[in-house]
């Protein structure tokens, strides 16, 4: 019990201080740091000549030709940046325009498909066949009624006269054939 009280007293006494725990069975000792060597800088005894000082001063100055070159380079750089920004803006604008046109195309395609399906659904082919056969006197083709012919053009043929039995509507004017 006495040991328990002592622990509590120590705990209260050190409660405000930083606590640490040492793992292992030995306490580490602080190491002694080696002393730093102070380097001695030798004083410059050499004096720079006047010619060297003049060369240094001349090198520090910017010549008018060099200044003009820098100004022209800066102007060219700014011009290139402005052109680049304009092109980027144009690309973004065109991309937005293409996107809006694609959306419009999708809407128009959907409306067209809807209208087409409505038109197809509104036509009853049985009614059309009945009306053609009963009211207009049309009949299905028979074996000898269909004549196949060769069209001189591939698009269409306007028929002003009877189709010949051989099926050729027009002949080439080339006599070698």
Short mmCIF file of the C-alpha atoms (twelve columns), coordinates in Angstrom:
data_MODEL
# 
_entry.id   MODEL 
# 
loop_
_atom_site.group_PDB 
_atom_site.id 
_atom_site.type_symbol 
_atom_site.label_atom_id 
_atom_site.label_alt_id 
_atom_site.label_comp_id 
_atom_site.label_asym_id 
_atom_site.label_seq_id 
_atom_site.Cartn_x 
_atom_site.Cartn_y 
_atom_site.Cartn_z 
_atom_site.pdbx_PDB_model_num 
ATOM 1   C CA . UNK A 1   0.000   0.000   0.000    1 
ATOM 2   C CA . UNK A 2   2.857   2.342   0.764    1 
ATOM 3   C CA . UNK A 3   4.261   1.708   -2.699   1 
ATOM 4   C CA . UNK A 4   0.908   2.571   -4.222   1 
ATOM 5   C CA . UNK A 5   0.854   5.936   -2.406   1 
ATOM 6   C CA . UNK A 6   4.365   6.751   -3.483   1 
ATOM 7   C CA . UNK A 7   3.441   6.064   -7.120   1 
ATOM 8   C CA . UNK A 8   0.451   8.384   -6.873   1 
ATOM 9   C CA . UNK A 9   2.504   11.148  -5.327   1 
ATOM 10  C CA . UNK A 10  5.119   10.891  -8.018   1 
ATOM 11  C CA . UNK A 11  2.409   10.838  -10.637  1 
ATOM 12  C CA . UNK A 12  0.874   14.051  -9.257   1 
ATOM 13  C CA . UNK A 13  4.216   15.744  -9.000   1 
ATOM 14  C CA . UNK A 14  5.149   15.031  -12.624  1 
ATOM 15  C CA . UNK A 15  1.691   15.577  -14.106  1 
ATOM 16  C CA . UNK A 16  2.530   19.016  -15.494  1 
ATOM 17  C CA . UNK A 17  5.931   18.019  -16.867  1 
ATOM 18  C CA . UNK A 18  6.742   16.153  -20.032  1 
ATOM 19  C CA . UNK A 19  6.712   12.400  -19.528  1 
ATOM 20  C CA . UNK A 20  8.838   9.901   -21.369  1 
ATOM 21  C CA . UNK A 21  9.577   6.245   -21.084  1 
ATOM 22  C CA . UNK A 22  12.859  4.538   -21.783  1 
ATOM 23  C CA . UNK A 23  12.557  1.093   -23.313  1 
ATOM 24  C CA . UNK A 24  15.155  -1.461  -22.343  1 
ATOM 25  C CA . UNK A 25  17.204  -1.918  -19.239  1 
ATOM 26  C CA . UNK A 26  19.719  0.898   -19.611  1 
ATOM 27  C CA . UNK A 27  19.331  4.639   -19.742  1 
ATOM 28  C CA . UNK A 28  21.016  6.374   -22.596  1 
ATOM 29  C CA . UNK A 29  23.679  8.865   -21.842  1 
ATOM 30  C CA . UNK A 30  23.969  12.161  -23.669  1 
ATOM 31  C CA . UNK A 31  26.751  12.197  -26.218  1 
ATOM 32  C CA . UNK A 32  29.359  14.872  -26.237  1 
ATOM 33  C CA . UNK A 33  29.393  16.777  -29.521  1 
ATOM 34  C CA . UNK A 34  32.780  17.513  -31.020  1 
ATOM 35  C CA . UNK A 35  33.763  21.132  -31.123  1 
ATOM 36  C CA . UNK A 36  33.536  22.834  -34.485  1 
ATOM 37  C CA . UNK A 37  36.602  24.097  -36.068  1 
ATOM 38  C CA . UNK A 38  36.474  27.692  -36.991  1 
ATOM 39  C CA . UNK A 39  37.866  28.261  -40.420  1 
ATOM 40  C CA . UNK A 40  40.091  31.209  -40.751  1 
ATOM 41  C CA . UNK A 41  39.591  33.132  -43.966  1 
ATOM 42  C CA . UNK A 42  42.728  34.756  -45.109  1 
ATOM 43  C CA . UNK A 43  42.335  38.433  -45.803  1 
ATOM 44  C CA . UNK A 44  42.623  39.417  -49.451  1 
ATOM 45  C CA . UNK A 45  45.862  41.111  -49.889  1 
ATOM 46  C CA . UNK A 46  45.660  41.390  -53.651  1 
ATOM 47  C CA . UNK A 47  44.149  44.544  -55.039  1 
ATOM 48  C CA . UNK A 48  42.392  44.319  -58.378  1 
ATOM 49  C CA . UNK A 49  43.934  46.388  -61.104  1 
ATOM 50  C CA . UNK A 50  42.177  49.329  -62.679  1 
ATOM 51  C CA . UNK A 51  41.976  47.510  -66.049  1 
ATOM 52  C CA . UNK A 52  40.075  44.625  -64.429  1 
ATOM 53  C CA . UNK A 53  37.729  47.106  -62.721  1 
ATOM 54  C CA . UNK A 54  37.048  48.855  -66.072  1 
ATOM 55  C CA . UNK A 55  36.339  45.518  -67.775  1 
ATOM 56  C CA . UNK A 56  33.938  44.541  -64.993  1 
ATOM 57  C CA . UNK A 57  32.092  47.859  -65.207  1 
ATOM 58  C CA . UNK A 58  31.861  47.589  -68.999  1 
ATOM 59  C CA . UNK A 59  30.500  44.032  -68.705  1 
ATOM 60  C CA . UNK A 60  27.836  45.199  -66.268  1 
ATOM 61  C CA . UNK A 61  26.453  47.764  -68.706  1 
ATOM 62  C CA . UNK A 62  23.959  46.792  -71.414  1 
ATOM 63  C CA . UNK A 63  24.763  48.035  -74.879  1 
ATOM 64  C CA . UNK A 64  21.972  49.678  -76.974  1 
ATOM 65  C CA . UNK A 65  22.074  46.844  -79.524  1 
ATOM 66  C CA . UNK A 66  21.662  44.277  -76.757  1 
ATOM 67  C CA . UNK A 67  18.742  46.228  -75.261  1 
ATOM 68  C CA . UNK A 68  17.023  46.443  -78.676  1 
ATOM 69  C CA . UNK A 69  17.491  42.704  -79.147  1 
ATOM 70  C CA . UNK A 70  15.861  42.017  -75.757  1 
ATOM 71  C CA . UNK A 71  12.958  44.346  -76.534  1 
ATOM 72  C CA . UNK A 72  12.346  42.682  -79.915  1 
ATOM 73  C CA . UNK A 73  12.513  39.239  -78.336  1 
ATOM 74  C CA . UNK A 74  9.995   40.268  -75.675  1 
ATOM 75  C CA . UNK A 75  7.640   41.716  -78.325  1 
ATOM 76  C CA . UNK A 76  7.858   38.526  -80.385  1 
ATOM 77  C CA . UNK A 77  7.167   36.410  -77.303  1 
ATOM 78  C CA . UNK A 78  4.112   38.484  -76.399  1 
ATOM 79  C CA . UNK A 79  2.838   38.302  -80.021  1 
ATOM 80  C CA . UNK A 80  3.212   34.523  -80.086  1 
ATOM 81  C CA . UNK A 81  1.355   34.242  -76.767  1 
ATOM 82  C CA . UNK A 82  -1.499  36.439  -78.034  1 
ATOM 83  C CA . UNK A 83  -1.836  34.372  -81.236  1 
ATOM 84  C CA . UNK A 84  -1.773  31.154  -79.207  1 
ATOM 85  C CA . UNK A 85  -4.505  32.403  -76.868  1 
ATOM 86  C CA . UNK A 86  -6.649  33.472  -79.839  1 
ATOM 87  C CA . UNK A 87  -6.271  30.048  -81.443  1 
ATOM 88  C CA . UNK A 88  -7.147  28.319  -78.175  1 
ATOM 89  C CA . UNK A 89  -10.254 30.496  -77.837  1 
ATOM 90  C CA . UNK A 90  -11.264 29.712  -81.416  1 
ATOM 91  C CA . UNK A 91  -10.825 25.978  -80.839  1 
ATOM 92  C CA . UNK A 92  -12.974 26.109  -77.694  1 
ATOM 93  C CA . UNK A 93  -15.640 28.165  -79.481  1 
ATOM 94  C CA . UNK A 94  -15.754 25.793  -82.442  1 
ATOM 95  C CA . UNK A 95  -15.889 22.787  -80.146  1 
ATOM 96  C CA . UNK A 96  -18.879 24.273  -78.335  1 
ATOM 97  C CA . UNK A 97  -20.531 25.050  -81.689  1 
ATOM 98  C CA . UNK A 98  -19.964 21.482  -82.917  1 
ATOM 99  C CA . UNK A 99  -21.427 20.120  -79.694  1 
ATOM 100 C CA . UNK A 100 -24.535 22.268  -80.035  1 
ATOM 101 C CA . UNK A 101 -24.938 21.215  -83.684  1 
ATOM 102 C CA . UNK A 102 -24.591 17.545  -82.700  1 
ATOM 103 C CA . UNK A 103 -27.315 18.004  -80.092  1 
ATOM 104 C CA . UNK A 104 -29.523 19.681  -82.710  1 
ATOM 105 C CA . UNK A 105 -28.856 16.818  -85.140  1 
ATOM 106 C CA . UNK A 106 -29.782 14.265  -82.487  1 
ATOM 107 C CA . UNK A 107 -33.020 16.126  -81.750  1 
ATOM 108 C CA . UNK A 108 -33.904 16.384  -85.463  1 
ATOM 109 C CA . UNK A 109 -33.070 12.712  -86.051  1 
ATOM 110 C CA . UNK A 110 -35.281 11.703  -83.147  1 
ATOM 111 C CA . UNK A 111 -38.144 13.889  -84.434  1 
ATOM 112 C CA . UNK A 112 -37.696 12.486  -87.972  1 
ATOM 113 C CA . UNK A 113 -37.729 8.880   -86.725  1 
ATOM 114 C CA . UNK A 114 -40.845 9.575   -84.681  1 
ATOM 115 C CA . UNK A 115 -42.627 11.120  -87.669  1 
ATOM 116 C CA . UNK A 116 -41.552 8.246   -89.942  1 
ATOM 117 C CA . UNK A 117 -42.780 5.619   -87.492  1 
ATOM 118 C CA . UNK A 118 -46.074 7.474   -87.107  1 
ATOM 119 C CA . UNK A 119 -46.489 7.581   -90.927  1 
ATOM 120 C CA . UNK A 120 -45.628 3.895   -91.284  1 
ATOM 121 C CA . UNK A 121 -48.034 2.959   -88.495  1 
ATOM 122 C CA . UNK A 122 -50.846 5.029   -90.020  1 
ATOM 123 C CA . UNK A 123 -50.818 3.124   -93.341  1 
ATOM 124 C CA . UNK A 124 -52.695 -0.164  -93.400  1 
ATOM 125 C CA . UNK A 125 -51.374 -2.219  -96.334  1 
ATOM 126 C CA . UNK A 126 -54.360 -4.563  -96.341  1 
ATOM 127 C CA . UNK A 127 -56.682 -1.601  -96.883  1 
ATOM 128 C CA . UNK A 128 -54.495 -0.320  -99.722  1 
ATOM 129 C CA . UNK A 129 -54.503 -3.752  -101.424 1 
ATOM 130 C CA . UNK A 130 -58.278 -4.130  -101.073 1 
ATOM 131 C CA . UNK A 131 -58.873 -0.642  -102.491 1 
ATOM 132 C CA . UNK A 132 -56.497 -1.235  -105.437 1 
ATOM 133 C CA . UNK A 133 -58.041 -4.564  -106.351 1 
ATOM 134 C CA . UNK A 134 -61.722 -3.734  -105.815 1 
ATOM 135 C CA . UNK A 135 -62.024 -0.056  -106.746 1 
ATOM 136 C CA . UNK A 136 -59.254 0.387   -109.320 1 
ATOM 137 C CA . UNK A 137 -59.312 -3.021  -110.931 1 
ATOM 138 C CA . UNK A 138 -55.683 -3.914  -110.377 1 
ATOM 139 C CA . UNK A 139 -54.594 -7.571  -110.406 1 
ATOM 140 C CA . UNK A 140 -51.469 -9.443  -109.367 1 
ATOM 141 C CA . UNK A 141 -48.950 -10.045 -112.156 1 
ATOM 142 C CA . UNK A 142 -49.073 -13.293 -113.987 1 
ATOM 143 C CA . UNK A 143 -46.267 -15.317 -115.581 1 
ATOM 144 C CA . UNK A 144 -46.229 -13.582 -118.989 1 
ATOM 145 C CA . UNK A 145 -46.997 -10.006 -117.910 1 
ATOM 146 C CA . UNK A 146 -43.552 -9.088  -116.526 1 
ATOM 147 C CA . UNK A 147 -40.963 -7.935  -119.089 1 
ATOM 148 C CA . UNK A 148 -37.402 -7.342  -117.954 1 
ATOM 149 C CA . UNK A 149 -35.377 -4.842  -119.929 1 
ATOM 150 C CA . UNK A 150 -31.927 -3.283  -119.960 1 
ATOM 151 C CA . UNK A 151 -31.953 0.402   -119.070 1 
ATOM 152 C CA . UNK A 152 -29.579 2.670   -121.012 1 
ATOM 153 C CA . UNK A 153 -29.056 4.703   -117.838 1 
ATOM 154 C CA . UNK A 154 -28.913 3.383   -114.333 1 
ATOM 155 C CA . UNK A 155 -31.139 6.056   -112.735 1 
ATOM 156 C CA . UNK A 156 -34.579 5.862   -114.336 1 
ATOM 157 C CA . UNK A 157 -36.444 5.369   -117.610 1 
ATOM 158 C CA . UNK A 158 -39.289 7.492   -118.919 1 
ATOM 159 C CA . UNK A 159 -41.609 5.334   -120.910 1 
ATOM 160 C CA . UNK A 160 -43.301 7.051   -123.877 1 
ATOM 161 C CA . UNK A 161 -43.896 3.958   -125.957 1 
ATOM 162 C CA . UNK A 162 -44.111 0.220   -125.610 1 
ATOM 163 C CA . UNK A 163 -41.132 -1.772  -124.350 1 
ATOM 164 C CA . UNK A 164 -39.819 -4.048  -127.138 1 
ATOM 165 C CA . UNK A 165 -39.939 -7.833  -126.660 1 
ATOM 166 C CA . UNK A 166 -36.135 -8.146  -126.697 1 
ATOM 167 C CA . UNK A 167 -35.973 -5.784  -123.669 1 
ATOM 168 C CA . UNK A 168 -33.496 -3.263  -125.168 1 
ATOM 169 C CA . UNK A 169 -34.770 0.309   -124.979 1 
ATOM 170 C CA . UNK A 170 -31.956 2.186   -126.716 1 
ATOM 171 C CA . UNK A 171 -28.953 1.214   -128.773 1 
ATOM 172 C CA . UNK A 172 -25.576 2.879   -128.902 1 
ATOM 173 C CA . UNK A 173 -24.775 4.912   -132.030 1 
ATOM 174 C CA . UNK A 174 -21.341 3.344   -132.141 1 
ATOM 175 C CA . UNK A 175 -21.313 1.106   -135.257 1 
ATOM 176 C CA . UNK A 176 -18.353 -0.942  -134.093 1 
ATOM 177 C CA . UNK A 177 -20.547 -2.654  -131.501 1 
# 
